[in-house]
Amino acid sequence: MKNPFGGMGDLSKMMQAAREMQDKVENLQKSLDAITVTGEAGAGLVRATATAKGDLTALDIDPSIFVASEKQVVEDLILAAIKDTQRRAQDRAKQETERLAGDMGLPPGMKLPF
């Protein structure tokens, strides 16, 4: 007679693997807060820094662009730098997620649960 609980060992292994995956994903989320990226506009006249999660942490503006008649240009450069930073943050988060998925032996392109 087969053991009706024979598959429980496999279930236990799956649950342990799921907990390990969850821990790794949580660690990745924390590391994305520590990774910073910098985007720029106007050949570096405006630079924005953000975490890999996309949270803006700094904005550096070269004072030479502060001319009242160029207000619209300055605003456009600030927006462009922020958008560049956000794009870089998304790219970095994607790289880190793909690295984690590869480390866990998941097939390329598989989305992690976040």
N, C-alpha and C positions, 0 to 999 in steps of 0.2 A: 504494500500500500504506500502511495506517495504521501509525503509529509505535506499537509495543507498549508503549512507556514513556511515551506521551503523557499519561497520567493521573498520573504521578509528581509533576508540578508541583503539582497539586491536593492530593495527599497531603502534600507538603512544606508547603503553606500550612496544611493542617489540623493538622499536627504543631506548627507554629509557634504557631497559635492555641491549641492545647491547652496548650503550655508557658506562653503568656501568661496563660491562664486559671488555671493552677496557681499562677503567681507572684502573681496578684491574690488568690486564695483564701488563700495563705500570708500575704500582707500583711494581709488581713482578720483572720485568726486572731491575728496579732501585735497588731493595733489593738484587738481585743476585750480583750486583757490590759491595755491602757492606759485603756480607758473604764471609769469607775466609775459605779455607781448606788447610791442610798440608799433603803432602805425603812424604814418606821417602824410603831410600834404604840403604843396608849395616848396618842393625840394628841401624839406626839413624845417621850414619856417614854423610849422605847427606840428607838434607831436602829441599823440595821445597814448596812454598806457592803460592796459586792462589786464584782468586775470584771464586765464584760459576759459573761464566760464562766461566772460564778456562783461564783467563788472568794471566800469571805468574807475581807475584809481589815480590818474594824474593827467594833467594837461599842461604842456609847455609851449608858450607862444613867444616867438622872437619879437622883441619890442620894436624892431624896425618896421613892422607892418601896421603899427598903430597910427594911422593917419585918418582923421575924421572923414575925409572924402572917400576913403577906401573901406568903409564899414561893411558893405555888402561882400567885398572880396574876403575880408577877414572872417566873416561869418561862414562863407562858403568853404574856406580853408579849414576852419574848425570842424564843420560837419564832415568834410572829406576825410580828415584825419581820424575822426571818431569811427566813421564807416570802415575805413581801412583797418583800424584796430579791431573792430568787431569781426571783420572777415578773417583776420589773422587768428583771433581767439577761437573762432569756429573751426578753422583749419587745424589748429594745435589740439583742440579737444578731440577732433576726429582722429588725428594721428595717435594720441594717447589711448583712445578707446580701441582703435585697431591693434595697437601694440598689445594691450591687455587681452583682447580676444585671441590674438595669436599665441600669447603666453599660455592661455588656458586651452589651447588646442582647438579652438572653434574655427570653422571654415571662414575664409575671407568674405567680407560683406555681410556677415551675420550681425544683426543689431543686438546690442546689449540692452537690458531692460531699464533704460532711462533716457 
